[in-house]
Amino acid sequence: MDEKDRKIIDILLRDSRTSYSEIAKELGISDTAVRKRIRNLEKKGIIRGYTICVDPHALGYRCVAILGIDTESDKFHEVAKKLKDMKEIRCVDMTSGENMIVVELWAKDGESLAKIISEKIGKLEGVRKIKSSVVLQKLKG
């Protein structure tokens, strides 16, 4: 991976809808060269996909929360996989910090959030502890 590849990644991180011709113009190379470089970055697994960033509140989710979840050590991967499969959970990170697993969860309201935490996540085999923080405002990401 060279400097041009890094610049392509930076451009796509700012806006994944940037066209090949816009990237080519910014880098001073051809559209074809950009296309080949992006395809190569995808084959290497450096670019794993393209996504959109949406406002959960605009979609009717009034409660966005970050949960720190601790598990029994032998259930760590099993719990993470089950969390990943829950439609309410938008992001799952395995961490080495204060919590073993950190998730972002979208709920319609506080009552729904409490129900998801107590009835779905809290009842997963191996979950020992859940700490929640409600997101007041997302500034980046």
Buried (B, 14 or more C-beta within 10 A) or exposed (E): EEEBBEBBBEBBEEEEEBEBEBBBEBBEBEBEBBEEBBEEBEEEEEBEEEEEEEEBBEEEBBBBBBBBBBBEEEBBEBBBEBBEEBEBBBEBEEEEEEBBBBBBBBBBEEEBBEEBBEEBBEEBEBBEEBEBEEBEEEEEE
